[in-house]
Amino acid sequence: MKKKIVQTAFTLAEVLITLGIIGVVASLTMPALIANHRKIVVETHLKRFYSNMNQAIKLSEVDNGDKKEWAFTGDIDWYNKYLAPYLKTTSIQYKDASLIIKFIDGSSDIISYYGHDHTYCLNSKQQKYGTNCFTFGFYPTYTIFNKHHYDKGVEPYIRNDWDGTYEDLPRVNGYTRMIQLNNWKIPDDYPLKF
């Protein structure tokens, strides 16, 4: 007596329906996954830039004295004397009254106002403040214009009219400071989209 072998399989319609469902679910989740990936990239870059710049300043202080005594005379001269020996860069370019330092990871630091203002951009081709470019200030000596940066290293830039509250940070373009206050993580209430 022969045994009858029964084979089961999916029909073409069942396979196509399953693939359609997977496609719909993927199209709904991919934008969120991409945005989360971008946030992680931004957070990692910001932490690295902040750490590297402040470490370079500390190392430079050993060789060049207290940062409060540094001569902020010109972007190129200032950079070459105080930071260049302590940072790994691929190129240096002077453009539009700013010094553009390119790092080995493709990011850049645009230095202006005699070494005081730093704009860190993850991608030098695309400059969108708050999502791809972030502002920092380096004002070790006190003036009435830099009360939030006095006697510190490179810190997220905050305008002097900031009232000191977290809620006022978007008004004063304090996006970088919002991220820093959240332990270098982009907060859930961050006003810009990635």
Biotite code that builds the C-alpha atoms (Angstrom):
import biotite.structure as struc

atoms = struc.array([
    struc.Atom([0.000, 0.000, 0.000], chain_id="A", res_id=1, res_name="MET", atom_name="CA", element="C"),
    struc.Atom([1.348, 3.354, -0.997], chain_id="A", res_id=2, res_name="LYS", atom_name="CA", element="C"),
    struc.Atom([1.305, 6.250, 1.394], chain_id="A", res_id=3, res_name="LYS", atom_name="CA", element="C"),
    struc.Atom([-0.002, 9.454, 0.006], chain_id="A", res_id=4, res_name="LYS", atom_name="CA", element="C"),
    struc.Atom([2.420, 12.355, 0.560], chain_id="A", res_id=5, res_name="ILE", atom_name="CA", element="C"),
    struc.Atom([0.721, 15.674, 1.018], chain_id="A", res_id=6, res_name="VAL", atom_name="CA", element="C"),
    struc.Atom([2.816, 18.766, 0.287], chain_id="A", res_id=7, res_name="GLN", atom_name="CA", element="C"),
    struc.Atom([1.725, 22.133, 1.491], chain_id="A", res_id=8, res_name="THR", atom_name="CA", element="C"),
    struc.Atom([2.941, 25.447, 0.136], chain_id="A", res_id=9, res_name="ALA", atom_name="CA", element="C"),
    struc.Atom([2.011, 29.100, 0.048], chain_id="A", res_id=10, res_name="PHE", atom_name="CA", element="C"),
    struc.Atom([0.118, 30.336, -2.917], chain_id="A", res_id=11, res_name="THR", atom_name="CA", element="C"),
    struc.Atom([1.433, 33.214, -4.968], chain_id="A", res_id=12, res_name="LEU", atom_name="CA", element="C"),
    struc.Atom([-1.334, 35.438, -3.623], chain_id="A", res_id=13, res_name="ALA", atom_name="CA", element="C"),
    struc.Atom([-0.380, 34.690, 0.001], chain_id="A", res_id=14, res_name="GLU", atom_name="CA", element="C"),
    struc.Atom([3.284, 35.491, -0.684], chain_id="A", res_id=15, res_name="VAL", atom_name="CA", element="C"),
    struc.Atom([2.401, 38.773, -2.412], chain_id="A", res_id=16, res_name="LEU", atom_name="CA", element="C"),
    struc.Atom([0.075, 39.827, 0.405], chain_id="A", res_id=17, res_name="ILE", atom_name="CA", element="C"),
    struc.Atom([2.774, 39.077, 2.979], chain_id="A", res_id=18, res_name="THR", atom_name="CA", element="C"),
    struc.Atom([5.366, 41.064, 1.014], chain_id="A", res_id=19, res_name="LEU", atom_name="CA", element="C"),
    struc.Atom([2.883, 43.947, 0.719], chain_id="A", res_id=20, res_name="GLY", atom_name="CA", element="C"),
    struc.Atom([2.339, 44.005, 4.484], chain_id="A", res_id=21, res_name="ILE", atom_name="CA", element="C"),
    struc.Atom([6.104, 43.948, 5.117], chain_id="A", res_id=22, res_name="ILE", atom_name="CA", element="C"),
    struc.Atom([6.510, 46.847, 2.642], chain_id="A", res_id=23, res_name="GLY", atom_name="CA", element="C"),
    struc.Atom([3.844, 48.952, 4.357], chain_id="A", res_id=24, res_name="VAL", atom_name="CA", element="C"),
    struc.Atom([5.341, 48.341, 7.816], chain_id="A", res_id=25, res_name="VAL", atom_name="CA", element="C"),
    struc.Atom([8.836, 49.168, 6.504], chain_id="A", res_id=26, res_name="ALA", atom_name="CA", element="C"),
    struc.Atom([7.628, 52.402, 4.881], chain_id="A", res_id=27, res_name="SER", atom_name="CA", element="C"),
    struc.Atom([6.053, 53.465, 8.173], chain_id="A", res_id=28, res_name="LEU", atom_name="CA", element="C"),
    struc.Atom([9.094, 52.690, 10.328], chain_id="A", res_id=29, res_name="THR", atom_name="CA", element="C"),
    struc.Atom([11.978, 53.727, 8.037], chain_id="A", res_id=30, res_name="MET", atom_name="CA", element="C"),
    struc.Atom([11.614, 57.518, 8.493], chain_id="A", res_id=31, res_name="PRO", atom_name="CA", element="C"),
    struc.Atom([11.721, 57.128, 12.271], chain_id="A", res_id=32, res_name="ALA", atom_name="CA", element="C"),
    struc.Atom([14.735, 54.807, 12.060], chain_id="A", res_id=33, res_name="LEU", atom_name="CA", element="C"),
    struc.Atom([16.567, 57.222, 9.758], chain_id="A", res_id=34, res_name="ILE", atom_name="CA", element="C"),
    struc.Atom([15.799, 60.202, 12.029], chain_id="A", res_id=35, res_name="ALA", atom_name="CA", element="C"),
    struc.Atom([17.015, 58.269, 15.088], chain_id="A", res_id=36, res_name="ASN", atom_name="CA", element="C"),
    struc.Atom([20.210, 57.339, 13.259], chain_id="A", res_id=37, res_name="HIS", atom_name="CA", element="C"),
    struc.Atom([20.803, 60.990, 12.311], chain_id="A", res_id=38, res_name="ARG", atom_name="CA", element="C"),
    struc.Atom([20.278, 62.033, 15.935], chain_id="A", res_id=39, res_name="LYS", atom_name="CA", element="C"),
    struc.Atom([22.825, 59.487, 17.142], chain_id="A", res_id=40, res_name="ILE", atom_name="CA", element="C"),
    struc.Atom([25.342, 60.703, 14.548], chain_id="A", res_id=41, res_name="VAL", atom_name="CA", element="C"),
    struc.Atom([24.830, 64.337, 15.633], chain_id="A", res_id=42, res_name="VAL", atom_name="CA", element="C"),
    struc.Atom([25.146, 63.460, 19.324], chain_id="A", res_id=43, res_name="GLU", atom_name="CA", element="C"),
    struc.Atom([28.343, 61.495, 18.756], chain_id="A", res_id=44, res_name="THR", atom_name="CA", element="C"),
    struc.Atom([29.923, 64.245, 16.651], chain_id="A", res_id=45, res_name="HIS", atom_name="CA", element="C"),
    struc.Atom([29.008, 66.989, 19.115], chain_id="A", res_id=46, res_name="LEU", atom_name="CA", element="C"),
    struc.Atom([30.446, 65.099, 22.085], chain_id="A", res_id=47, res_name="LYS", atom_name="CA", element="C"),
    struc.Atom([33.647, 64.383, 20.158], chain_id="A", res_id=48, res_name="ARG", atom_name="CA", element="C"),
    struc.Atom([34.065, 67.990, 18.974], chain_id="A", res_id=49, res_name="PHE", atom_name="CA", element="C"),
    struc.Atom([33.408, 69.403, 22.453], chain_id="A", res_id=50, res_name="TYR", atom_name="CA", element="C"),
    struc.Atom([35.845, 66.971, 24.047], chain_id="A", res_id=51, res_name="SER", atom_name="CA", element="C"),
    struc.Atom([38.583, 67.376, 21.412], chain_id="A", res_id=52, res_name="ASN", atom_name="CA", element="C"),
    struc.Atom([38.468, 71.178, 21.421], chain_id="A", res_id=53, res_name="MET", atom_name="CA", element="C"),
    struc.Atom([38.552, 71.487, 25.192], chain_id="A", res_id=54, res_name="ASN", atom_name="CA", element="C"),
    struc.Atom([41.315, 68.891, 25.441], chain_id="A", res_id=55, res_name="GLN", atom_name="CA", element="C"),
    struc.Atom([43.319, 70.867, 22.844], chain_id="A", res_id=56, res_name="ALA", atom_name="CA", element="C"),
    struc.Atom([42.826, 74.043, 24.902], chain_id="A", res_id=57, res_name="ILE", atom_name="CA", element="C"),
    struc.Atom([44.028, 72.296, 28.078], chain_id="A", res_id=58, res_name="LYS", atom_name="CA", element="C"),
    struc.Atom([47.105, 70.941, 26.283], chain_id="A", res_id=59, res_name="LEU", atom_name="CA", element="C"),
    struc.Atom([47.813, 74.355, 24.781], chain_id="A", res_id=60, res_name="SER", atom_name="CA", element="C"),
    struc.Atom([47.603, 75.974, 28.211], chain_id="A", res_id=61, res_name="GLU", atom_name="CA", element="C"),
    struc.Atom([50.474, 73.749, 29.331], chain_id="A", res_id=62, res_name="VAL", atom_name="CA", element="C"),
    struc.Atom([52.655, 75.120, 26.513], chain_id="A", res_id=63, res_name="ASP", atom_name="CA", element="C"),
    struc.Atom([51.262, 78.647, 26.080], chain_id="A", res_id=64, res_name="ASN", atom_name="CA", element="C"),
    struc.Atom([50.023, 79.663, 29.525], chain_id="A", res_id=65, res_name="GLY", atom_name="CA", element="C"),
    struc.Atom([46.562, 80.480, 30.830], chain_id="A", res_id=66, res_name="ASP", atom_name="CA", element="C"),
    struc.Atom([43.953, 80.890, 28.076], chain_id="A", res_id=67, res_name="LYS", atom_name="CA", element="C"),
    struc.Atom([42.954, 84.256, 29.578], chain_id="A", res_id=68, res_name="LYS", atom_name="CA", element="C"),
    struc.Atom([46.380, 85.571, 28.539], chain_id="A", res_id=69, res_name="GLU", atom_name="CA", element="C"),
    struc.Atom([46.265, 84.331, 24.937], chain_id="A", res_id=70, res_name="TRP", atom_name="CA", element="C"),
    struc.Atom([46.557, 86.927, 22.174], chain_id="A", res_id=71, res_name="ALA", atom_name="CA", element="C"),
    struc.Atom([43.386, 86.869, 20.066], chain_id="A", res_id=72, res_name="PHE", atom_name="CA", element="C"),
    struc.Atom([44.924, 88.812, 17.180], chain_id="A", res_id=73, res_name="THR", atom_name="CA", element="C"),
    struc.Atom([43.858, 86.984, 14.043], chain_id="A", res_id=74, res_name="GLY", atom_name="CA", element="C"),
    struc.Atom([42.142, 83.718, 13.216], chain_id="A", res_id=75, res_name="ASP", atom_name="CA", element="C"),
    struc.Atom([45.030, 82.077, 11.330], chain_id="A", res_id=76, res_name="ILE", atom_name="CA", element="C"),
    struc.Atom([47.817, 83.220, 13.662], chain_id="A", res_id=77, res_name="ASP", atom_name="CA", element="C"),
    struc.Atom([45.742, 82.424, 16.714], chain_id="A", res_id=78, res_name="TRP", atom_name="CA", element="C"),
    struc.Atom([44.819, 78.970, 15.424], chain_id="A", res_id=79, res_name="TYR", atom_name="CA", element="C"),
    struc.Atom([48.371, 78.080, 14.354], chain_id="A", res_id=80, res_name="ASN", atom_name="CA", element="C"),
    struc.Atom([49.811, 79.054, 17.715], chain_id="A", res_id=81, res_name="LYS", atom_name="CA", element="C"),
    struc.Atom([47.201, 77.806, 20.148], chain_id="A", res_id=82, res_name="TYR", atom_name="CA", element="C"),
    struc.Atom([45.229, 74.935, 18.568], chain_id="A", res_id=83, res_name="LEU", atom_name="CA", element="C"),
    struc.Atom([46.885, 73.520, 15.421], chain_id="A", res_id=84, res_name="ALA", atom_name="CA", element="C"),
    struc.Atom([49.505, 71.431, 17.260], chain_id="A", res_id=85, res_name="PRO", atom_name="CA", element="C"),
    struc.Atom([46.809, 69.693, 19.304], chain_id="A", res_id=86, res_name="TYR", atom_name="CA", element="C"),
    struc.Atom([44.152, 68.863, 16.674], chain_id="A", res_id=87, res_name="LEU", atom_name="CA", element="C"),
    struc.Atom([44.133, 66.341, 13.833], chain_id="A", res_id=88, res_name="LYS", atom_name="CA", element="C"),
    struc.Atom([42.963, 68.086, 10.676], chain_id="A", res_id=89, res_name="THR", atom_name="CA", element="C"),
    struc.Atom([43.054, 67.421, 6.946], chain_id="A", res_id=90, res_name="THR", atom_name="CA", element="C"),
    struc.Atom([42.999, 71.000, 5.654], chain_id="A", res_id=91, res_name="SER", atom_name="CA", element="C"),
    struc.Atom([42.885, 74.629, 6.648], chain_id="A", res_id=92, res_name="ILE", atom_name="CA", element="C"),
    struc.Atom([41.280, 77.253, 4.437], chain_id="A", res_id=93, res_name="GLN", atom_name="CA", element="C"),
    struc.Atom([40.664, 80.980, 4.868], chain_id="A", res_id=94, res_name="TYR", atom_name="CA", element="C"),
    struc.Atom([37.387, 82.081, 3.263], chain_id="A", res_id=95, res_name="LYS", atom_name="CA", element="C"),
    struc.Atom([34.984, 84.992, 3.776], chain_id="A", res_id=96, res_name="ASP", atom_name="CA", element="C"),
    struc.Atom([36.904, 86.327, 6.815], chain_id="A", res_id=97, res_name="ALA", atom_name="CA", element="C"),
    struc.Atom([36.664, 82.926, 8.504], chain_id="A", res_id=98, res_name="SER", atom_name="CA", element="C"),
    struc.Atom([39.092, 80.099, 9.019], chain_id="A", res_id=99, res_name="LEU", atom_name="CA", element="C"),
    struc.Atom([37.704, 76.695, 8.003], chain_id="A", res_id=100, res_name="ILE", atom_name="CA", element="C"),
    struc.Atom([39.335, 73.716, 9.698], chain_id="A", res_id=101, res_name="ILE", atom_name="CA", element="C"),
    struc.Atom([38.416, 70.328, 8.239], chain_id="A", res_id=102, res_name="LYS", atom_name="CA", element="C"),
    struc.Atom([38.740, 67.267, 10.432], chain_id="A", res_id=103, res_name="PHE", atom_name="CA", element="C"),
    struc.Atom([39.512, 63.708, 9.349], chain_id="A", res_id=104, res_name="ILE", atom_name="CA", element="C"),
    struc.Atom([35.879, 62.605, 9.839], chain_id="A", res_id=105, res_name="ASP", atom_name="CA", element="C"),
    struc.Atom([34.637, 65.117, 7.224], chain_id="A", res_id=106, res_name="GLY", atom_name="CA", element="C"),
    struc.Atom([33.318, 67.643, 9.725], chain_id="A", res_id=107, res_name="SER", atom_name="CA", element="C"),
    struc.Atom([34.606, 71.208, 9.978], chain_id="A", res_id=108, res_name="SER", atom_name="CA", element="C"),
    struc.Atom([35.030, 74.071, 12.411], chain_id="A", res_id=109, res_name="ASP", atom_name="CA", element="C"),
    struc.Atom([34.475, 77.562, 11.031], chain_id="A", res_id=110, res_name="ILE", atom_name="CA", element="C"),
    struc.Atom([36.441, 79.920, 13.253], chain_id="A", res_id=111, res_name="ILE", atom_name="CA", element="C"),
    struc.Atom([35.758, 83.652, 13.197], chain_id="A", res_id=112, res_name="SER", atom_name="CA", element="C"),
    struc.Atom([36.014, 86.769, 15.354], chain_id="A", res_id=113, res_name="TYR", atom_name="CA", element="C"),
    struc.Atom([39.676, 86.212, 16.248], chain_id="A", res_id=114, res_name="TYR", atom_name="CA", element="C"),
    struc.Atom([39.193, 82.665, 17.488], chain_id="A", res_id=115, res_name="GLY", atom_name="CA", element="C"),
    struc.Atom([36.149, 83.393, 19.640], chain_id="A", res_id=116, res_name="HIS", atom_name="CA", element="C"),
    struc.Atom([33.292, 82.090, 17.476], chain_id="A", res_id=117, res_name="ASP", atom_name="CA", element="C"),
    struc.Atom([33.205, 78.461, 16.334], chain_id="A", res_id=118, res_name="HIS", atom_name="CA", element="C"),
    struc.Atom([30.602, 76.920, 14.063], chain_id="A", res_id=119, res_name="THR", atom_name="CA", element="C"),
    struc.Atom([30.915, 73.145, 14.017], chain_id="A", res_id=120, res_name="TYR", atom_name="CA", element="C"),
    struc.Atom([29.376, 71.491, 10.939], chain_id="A", res_id=121, res_name="CYS", atom_name="CA", element="C"),
    struc.Atom([29.030, 67.754, 10.512], chain_id="A", res_id=122, res_name="LEU", atom_name="CA", element="C"),
    struc.Atom([29.058, 68.124, 6.733], chain_id="A", res_id=123, res_name="ASN", atom_name="CA", element="C"),
    struc.Atom([30.807, 71.131, 5.226], chain_id="A", res_id=124, res_name="SER", atom_name="CA", element="C"),
    struc.Atom([28.560, 71.079, 2.135], chain_id="A", res_id=125, res_name="LYS", atom_name="CA", element="C"),
    struc.Atom([25.272, 71.376, 3.997], chain_id="A", res_id=126, res_name="GLN", atom_name="CA", element="C"),
    struc.Atom([24.891, 74.063, 6.659], chain_id="A", res_id=127, res_name="GLN", atom_name="CA", element="C"),
    struc.Atom([21.614, 73.993, 8.559], chain_id="A", res_id=128, res_name="LYS", atom_name="CA", element="C"),
    struc.Atom([21.919, 75.512, 12.012], chain_id="A", res_id=129, res_name="TYR", atom_name="CA", element="C"),
    struc.Atom([20.571, 73.353, 14.799], chain_id="A", res_id=130, res_name="GLY", atom_name="CA", element="C"),
    struc.Atom([20.556, 70.100, 12.834], chain_id="A", res_id=131, res_name="THR", atom_name="CA", element="C"),
    struc.Atom([23.873, 69.966, 10.966], chain_id="A", res_id=132, res_name="ASN", atom_name="CA", element="C"),
    struc.Atom([25.798, 73.037, 12.219], chain_id="A", res_id=133, res_name="CYS", atom_name="CA", element="C"),
    struc.Atom([26.136, 74.094, 15.822], chain_id="A", res_id=134, res_name="PHE", atom_name="CA", element="C"),
    struc.Atom([27.542, 77.271, 17.340], chain_id="A", res_id=135, res_name="THR", atom_name="CA", element="C"),
    struc.Atom([30.122, 77.427, 20.095], chain_id="A", res_id=136, res_name="PHE", atom_name="CA", element="C"),
    struc.Atom([31.911, 80.317, 21.767], chain_id="A", res_id=137, res_name="GLY", atom_name="CA", element="C"),
    struc.Atom([35.376, 80.606, 23.274], chain_id="A", res_id=138, res_name="PHE", atom_name="CA", element="C"),
    struc.Atom([35.578, 83.715, 25.444], chain_id="A", res_id=139, res_name="TYR", atom_name="CA", element="C"),
    struc.Atom([37.986, 83.067, 28.321], chain_id="A", res_id=140, res_name="PRO", atom_name="CA", element="C"),
    struc.Atom([38.226, 86.764, 29.291], chain_id="A", res_id=141, res_name="THR", atom_name="CA", element="C"),
    struc.Atom([35.246, 88.670, 30.615], chain_id="A", res_id=142, res_name="TYR", atom_name="CA", element="C"),
    struc.Atom([33.342, 91.279, 28.648], chain_id="A", res_id=143, res_name="THR", atom_name="CA", element="C"),
    struc.Atom([29.755, 92.404, 28.984], chain_id="A", res_id=144, res_name="ILE", atom_name="CA", element="C"),
    struc.Atom([28.968, 90.440, 25.819], chain_id="A", res_id=145, res_name="PHE", atom_name="CA", element="C"),
    struc.Atom([30.054, 86.983, 27.003], chain_id="A", res_id=146, res_name="ASN", atom_name="CA", element="C"),
    struc.Atom([28.890, 86.464, 30.556], chain_id="A", res_id=147, res_name="LYS", atom_name="CA", element="C"),
    struc.Atom([27.845, 82.854, 29.809], chain_id="A", res_id=148, res_name="HIS", atom_name="CA", element="C"),
    struc.Atom([31.283, 81.880, 28.434], chain_id="A", res_id=149, res_name="HIS", atom_name="CA", element="C"),
    struc.Atom([33.688, 83.621, 30.799], chain_id="A", res_id=150, res_name="TYR", atom_name="CA", element="C"),
    struc.Atom([36.658, 81.537, 31.981], chain_id="A", res_id=151, res_name="ASP", atom_name="CA", element="C"),
    struc.Atom([35.503, 78.406, 30.192], chain_id="A", res_id=152, res_name="LYS", atom_name="CA", element="C"),
    struc.Atom([36.710, 76.471, 27.195], chain_id="A", res_id=153, res_name="GLY", atom_name="CA", element="C"),
    struc.Atom([34.754, 76.038, 23.979], chain_id="A", res_id=154, res_name="VAL", atom_name="CA", element="C"),
    struc.Atom([31.119, 76.034, 25.117], chain_id="A", res_id=155, res_name="GLU", atom_name="CA", element="C"),
    struc.Atom([27.773, 76.071, 23.301], chain_id="A", res_id=156, res_name="PRO", atom_name="CA", element="C"),
    struc.Atom([27.096, 79.644, 22.271], chain_id="A", res_id=157, res_name="TYR", atom_name="CA", element="C"),
    struc.Atom([24.432, 81.513, 24.235], chain_id="A", res_id=158, res_name="ILE", atom_name="CA", element="C"),
    struc.Atom([23.408, 85.099, 23.576], chain_id="A", res_id=159, res_name="ARG", atom_name="CA", element="C"),
    struc.Atom([23.634, 87.463, 26.532], chain_id="A", res_id=160, res_name="ASN", atom_name="CA", element="C"),
    struc.Atom([19.894, 88.133, 26.547], chain_id="A", res_id=161, res_name="ASP", atom_name="CA", element="C"),
    struc.Atom([19.178, 84.526, 27.544], chain_id="A", res_id=162, res_name="TRP", atom_name="CA", element="C"),
    struc.Atom([17.038, 84.551, 30.694], chain_id="A", res_id=163, res_name="ASP", atom_name="CA", element="C"),
    struc.Atom([18.679, 81.389, 32.075], chain_id="A", res_id=164, res_name="GLY", atom_name="CA", element="C"),
    struc.Atom([15.745, 79.044, 31.535], chain_id="A", res_id=165, res_name="THR", atom_name="CA", element="C"),
    struc.Atom([15.618, 75.965, 29.344], chain_id="A", res_id=166, res_name="TYR", atom_name="CA", element="C"),
    struc.Atom([12.412, 77.216, 27.684], chain_id="A", res_id=167, res_name="GLU", atom_name="CA", element="C"),
    struc.Atom([14.162, 80.401, 26.456], chain_id="A", res_id=168, res_name="ASP", atom_name="CA", element="C"),
    struc.Atom([16.978, 78.550, 24.649], chain_id="A", res_id=169, res_name="LEU", atom_name="CA", element="C"),
    struc.Atom([15.277, 78.295, 21.220], chain_id="A", res_id=170, res_name="PRO", atom_name="CA", element="C"),
    struc.Atom([14.689, 82.068, 21.232], chain_id="A", res_id=171, res_name="ARG", atom_name="CA", element="C"),
    struc.Atom([18.403, 82.782, 21.683], chain_id="A", res_id=172, res_name="VAL", atom_name="CA", element="C"),
    struc.Atom([19.503, 80.094, 19.184], chain_id="A", res_id=173, res_name="ASN", atom_name="CA", element="C"),
    struc.Atom([20.685, 77.929, 22.067], chain_id="A", res_id=174, res_name="GLY", atom_name="CA", element="C"),
    struc.Atom([20.131, 74.623, 20.273], chain_id="A", res_id=175, res_name="TYR", atom_name="CA", element="C"),
    struc.Atom([23.610, 73.362, 21.085], chain_id="A", res_id=176, res_name="THR", atom_name="CA", element="C"),
    struc.Atom([23.115, 74.263, 24.748], chain_id="A", res_id=177, res_name="ARG", atom_name="CA", element="C"),
    struc.Atom([19.790, 72.355, 24.798], chain_id="A", res_id=178, res_name="MET", atom_name="CA", element="C"),
    struc.Atom([21.620, 69.225, 23.686], chain_id="A", res_id=179, res_name="ILE", atom_name="CA", element="C"),
    struc.Atom([24.447, 69.787, 26.177], chain_id="A", res_id=180, res_name="GLN", atom_name="CA", element="C"),
    struc.Atom([21.995, 70.205, 29.069], chain_id="A", res_id=181, res_name="LEU", atom_name="CA", element="C"),
    struc.Atom([20.458, 66.863, 28.111], chain_id="A", res_id=182, res_name="ASN", atom_name="CA", element="C"),
    struc.Atom([23.826, 65.089, 28.530], chain_id="A", res_id=183, res_name="ASN", atom_name="CA", element="C"),
    struc.Atom([24.663, 65.494, 24.816], chain_id="A", res_id=184, res_name="TRP", atom_name="CA", element="C"),
    struc.Atom([21.457, 63.718, 23.781], chain_id="A", res_id=185, res_name="LYS", atom_name="CA", element="C"),
    struc.Atom([18.905, 65.429, 21.557], chain_id="A", res_id=186, res_name="ILE", atom_name="CA", element="C"),
    struc.Atom([15.913, 66.069, 23.834], chain_id="A", res_id=187, res_name="PRO", atom_name="CA", element="C"),
    struc.Atom([12.413, 64.880, 22.982], chain_id="A", res_id=188, res_name="ASP", atom_name="CA", element="C"),
    struc.Atom([11.173, 68.491, 22.923], chain_id="A", res_id=189, res_name="ASP", atom_name="CA", element="C"),
    struc.Atom([13.900, 69.636, 20.501], chain_id="A", res_id=190, res_name="TYR", atom_name="CA", element="C"),
    struc.Atom([12.188, 72.176, 18.210], chain_id="A", res_id=191, res_name="PRO", atom_name="CA", element="C"),
    struc.Atom([13.947, 71.167, 14.945], chain_id="A", res_id=192, res_name="LEU", atom_name="CA", element="C"),
    struc.Atom([13.425, 67.970, 12.960], chain_id="A", res_id=193, res_name="LYS", atom_name="CA", element="C"),
    struc.Atom([16.169, 65.655, 11.697], chain_id="A", res_id=194, res_name="PHE", atom_name="CA", element="C"),
])
